[in-house]
Amino acid sequence: MSSFSTRALTLLSSVFGACGLLLVGVAVSTDYWLLMEEGIVLQQNQTTEVKMALHSGLWRVCFVAGPEKGRCVASEYFTEPEIEITTENTANILKMVRTATPFPMVSLLFVFTAFVISNIGHIRPQRTILAFVSGIFFILSGLSLVVGLVLYISSINDEVMNRPREPEQFFHYHYGWSFAFAASSFLLKEGAGVMSVYLFMKRYAEEELYRPHPALYRPRMSDCSDYSGQFLHPDSWAPPQRGRSASDVSSDISIQLNQTPPPQHLPQ
C-alpha cells in the first residue's frame, strides 16, 4: 500500500506540474487577460453604441471596435504607444496593469525549474532531496503568480472606482480566458508543491525504516566488562616473538642439568 501511494504521488505531482507549466505558459503568451468595452447610451431608444472595444494581455493590446479596430499594439513599458483611446481612465487601466507583468514571468521561470528538478527526482528516487527542492519551487511559483494576479485585479479596480459616473456613457469589463488559465495554474502548482513535499517525507521515512541500525556495524561486546572486545583491535595485539634456535635450547638444557639440587633435610 505504501509503494502504491508513493507511485500515485509521483504520478500526480508530475501531472499537476506539467499542467501548471502549460497553463501559465499559455496565459503569459496570449492577450486575453482583460476585455473592455465603452460607448454611449442613446437616450431616444435607450440603446448603446460601442465606441471602443479591446482585449489586452501582458504584452499586447488588440482593438476589436472603434477607430483602431483590427489593430494590435505592443505594450510599451517605457514609452507610450500612439493609439487613440476614448477616455483617460481606460488608458490608465492599460498603464497600471503593466506593474503585474514581472510576477507571472518569475512564476513561469520557477515552475519550469521545479518541473525539471521534479522529473530528475522521479528518475533517480534515491536523491530524496530533489523532491523537496522541486516542491519548494512549485510553491514559490504559485505565490509569485498570485501576487501578480492580486496586483492586476487591484490596479483595475482602483481605476474603475475612480471613473466618473455619467448616465450617457457606459463601461464594461471582464476577465478573459488567459486570466482564468493563470488562476487555474496557481491551484495546480500549489497542489504539485504540496504533493512533492509530502513525497519527500514518505521517501525519507522509508529510507529511515529500512536503514540498518548503527549498532549492527560494531562488534558485539559483553555486558559484564567495560573492556570486553578490546583485544579485537590489531593495535592491542602483542608483537610476535622470534623463534629460538636449536643451540639456545641445548644450552638451556645443559645449564639445568649442571645445576646442583638443593640439600634435603631428613626428618629426625
C-alpha positions in Angstrom: 0.0 0.0 0.0 2.9 2.4 0.8 4.5 1.6 -2.5 1.2 2.3 -4.3 0.7 5.6 -2.6 4.3 6.7 -3.4 3.8 5.9 -7.1 0.4 7.7 -7.1 2.0 10.8 -5.6 4.8 10.7 -8.1 2.3 10.5 -11.0 0.0 13.2 -9.6 2.8 15.6 -8.9 4.1 15.2 -12.4 0.7 15.7 -14.0 -0.1 18.7 -11.8 3.3 20.3 -12.5 3.0 19.7 -16.3 -0.5 21.2 -16.4 0.5 24.2 -14.3 3.5 24.9 -16.5 1.4 24.6 -19.7 -1.4 26.8 -18.4 0.9 29.6 -17.1 2.9 29.5 -20.4 -0.3 29.9 -22.4 -1.6 32.7 -20.1 1.7 34.7 -20.4 1.9 34.3 -24.2 -1.7 35.3 -25.0 -3.6 38.6 -24.8 -7.0 37.7 -23.4 -6.4 38.8 -19.8 -8.8 41.7 -19.9 -11.7 42.6 -22.2 -13.1 46.2 -22.1 -15.9 47.9 -23.9 -17.1 51.5 -23.6 -19.6 53.7 -25.5 -22.6 55.9 -25.2 -26.2 55.4 -24.4 -28.7 56.8 -26.9 -31.5 58.5 -25.0 -34.0 58.2 -27.8 -34.4 54.5 -27.9 -32.2 53.6 -24.9 -29.7 51.6 -27.0 -26.0 51.6 -26.7 -23.4 52.5 -29.3 -19.9 50.9 -28.8 -17.2 53.5 -29.2 -14.3 51.2 -28.4 -13.7 47.6 -27.5 -10.4 45.8 -26.9 -8.7 42.8 -25.3 -5.3 43.0 -23.7 -2.7 40.8 -22.3 0.7 41.3 -20.7 2.4 42.2 -23.9 -0.2 43.5 -26.4 -3.5 45.3 -26.8 -5.8 44.5 -29.7 -8.8 46.6 -30.7 -12.0 45.0 -32.0 -14.1 48.1 -32.3 -13.7 51.8 -32.6 -11.2 53.9 -34.6 -8.3 51.5 -34.0 -10.4 48.4 -35.0 -8.3 45.5 -36.2 -5.0 46.9 -34.9 -2.8 45.3 -32.3 -0.2 47.4 -30.4 2.6 46.1 -28.3 2.5 47.3 -24.7 5.3 49.9 -24.3 6.8 49.8 -20.8 9.0 52.9 -21.3 7.2 54.9 -24.0 3.6 55.5 -24.7 2.1 53.8 -27.9 0.4 56.1 -30.4 -3.1 54.9 -30.1 -6.4 56.6 -29.8 -8.4 55.8 -26.6 -11.7 57.4 -25.9 -11.3 58.0 -22.1 -8.3 58.7 -19.9 -9.5 56.0 -17.4 -9.2 53.3 -20.0 -5.7 54.4 -20.8 -4.8 54.4 -17.1 -6.0 50.9 -16.7 -3.7 49.7 -19.5 -0.8 51.5 -17.8 -1.4 50.2 -14.4 -1.8 46.5 -15.3 1.8 46.6 -16.5 3.0 46.6 -12.9 1.8 43.0 -12.6 3.8 41.7 -15.6 7.1 40.7 -13.8 5.4 38.3 -11.4 3.9 35.9 -13.9 7.3 35.8 -15.7 9.0 34.9 -12.5 6.3 32.3 -11.8 6.9 30.8 -15.2 10.7 30.6 -14.6 10.1 29.0 -11.2 7.6 26.4 -12.4 9.9 25.4 -15.3 12.8 24.9 -12.8 10.5 22.9 -10.5 9.3 20.7 -13.3 12.8 19.8 -14.4 14.0 19.1 -10.9 10.9 17.0 -10.1 11.4 14.8 -13.2 15.1 14.3 -12.3 13.9 13.3 -8.8 11.4 10.8 -10.3 14.1 9.2 -12.5 16.5 9.0 -9.6 14.3 8.5 -6.5 17.3 7.8 -4.3 18.0 11.5 -4.5 15.3 12.2 -1.9 16.2 15.9 -1.5 15.2 16.7 -5.1 11.5 16.1 -4.3 11.7 18.6 -1.5 13.5 21.2 -3.7 11.0 20.9 -6.5 8.1 21.2 -4.1 9.6 24.5 -2.8 10.0 25.8 -6.3 6.4 24.9 -7.2 5.1 26.7 -4.1 7.2 29.8 -4.8 5.9 29.8 -8.4 2.3 29.8 -7.2 3.0 32.5 -4.7 4.6 34.7 -7.3 1.7 34.2 -9.6 -0.9 35.0 -7.0 0.9 38.2 -6.1 0.8 39.2 -9.8 -2.9 38.4 -10.1 -3.7 40.4 -7.0 -1.8 43.4 -8.3 -3.6 43.0 -11.7 -7.0 43.0 -10.1 -6.4 45.8 -7.7 -5.0 48.1 -10.4 -8.1 47.6 -12.5 -10.5 48.1 -9.5 -8.8 51.3 -8.4 -9.2 52.9 -11.9 -12.8 51.7 -12.2 -13.8 53.1 -8.8 -12.2 56.5 -9.8 -14.1 56.5 -13.1 -16.8 59.3 -13.2 -20.4 58.1 -13.3 -22.1 59.6 -16.3 -25.6 58.4 -17.4 -24.9 58.9 -21.1 -21.8 56.7 -21.1 -21.3 53.0 -20.3 -18.2 51.0 -19.5 -18.0 47.2 -19.1 -15.0 45.0 -18.5 -14.4 41.3 -17.6 -11.5 39.0 -17.3 -10.7 36.7 -20.2 -9.7 33.0 -20.5 -6.0 33.9 -20.3 -6.6 35.2 -16.8 -8.6 32.1 -16.0 -5.7 29.9 -17.2 -3.3 31.8 -14.9 -5.7 31.4 -11.9 -6.0 27.6 -12.6 -2.3 27.3 -12.9 -1.9 28.7 -9.4 -4.0 25.9 -8.0 -2.2 23.2 -9.9 1.2 24.5 -8.9 0.4 24.7 -5.3 -1.1 21.2 -5.4 2.1 19.9 -7.1 4.2 21.6 -4.5 2.3 20.1 -1.6 2.5 16.6 -3.1 6.2 16.9 -3.8 6.9 17.9 -0.2 4.7 15.0 1.0 6.5 12.6 -1.4 9.8 13.7 0.1 8.6 13.0 3.6 7.4 9.5 2.6 10.6 8.6 0.8 12.7 9.9 3.8 10.6 7.8 6.2 11.0 4.7 4.1 14.8 5.2 4.0 14.9 5.6 7.7 12.8 2.4 8.1 15.0 0.2 6.0 18.3 1.7 7.1 20.3 -0.7 9.4 20.9 0.4 12.9 24.4 1.7 13.5 24.9 -0.9 16.3 25.0 -3.6 13.6 28.3 -2.2 12.3 30.1 -2.6 15.6 31.3 -6.0 17.2 29.1 -7.3 19.9 30.7 -6.8 23.4 29.9 -8.5 26.6 27.9 -6.5 29.2 29.9 -7.8 32.1 33.1 -5.8 31.5 33.8 -2.4 30.1 37.0 -3.8 28.5 35.3 -6.6 26.6 36.4 -6.8 23.0 39.4 -4.5 23.5 41.7 -7.3 22.1 39.8 -7.4 18.8 41.8 -4.4 17.6 45.1 -5.3 15.9 46.8 -2.4 17.7 46.4 -4.1 21.1 48.0 -7.4 19.9 51.4 -8.3 21.4 54.3 -8.2 18.9 55.2 -11.7 17.6 58.1 -13.4 19.3 61.0 -14.7 17.3 61.6 -18.4 17.3 64.5 -19.9 19.4 67.4 -21.7 17.7 68.5 -25.3 18.5 71.7 -24.0 20.1 69.8 -21.8 22.6 67.6 -24.7 23.5 70.5 -27.2 24.1 72.4 -24.6 26.2 69.4 -24.1 28.4 69.1 -27.9 28.9 72.8 -28.3 29.9 72.5 -25.5 32.4 69.5 -27.1 34.0 71.5 -30.5 34.3 74.6 -29.0 35.8 72.6 -27.2 38.5 73.1 -28.9 41.9 69.8 -29.8 43.6 69.3 -28.2 47.0 70.1 -30.4 50.0 67.2 -32.3 51.5 66.9 -32.5 55.3 65.8 -35.9 56.7 63.3 -35.8 59.5 64.7 -36.6 63.0 
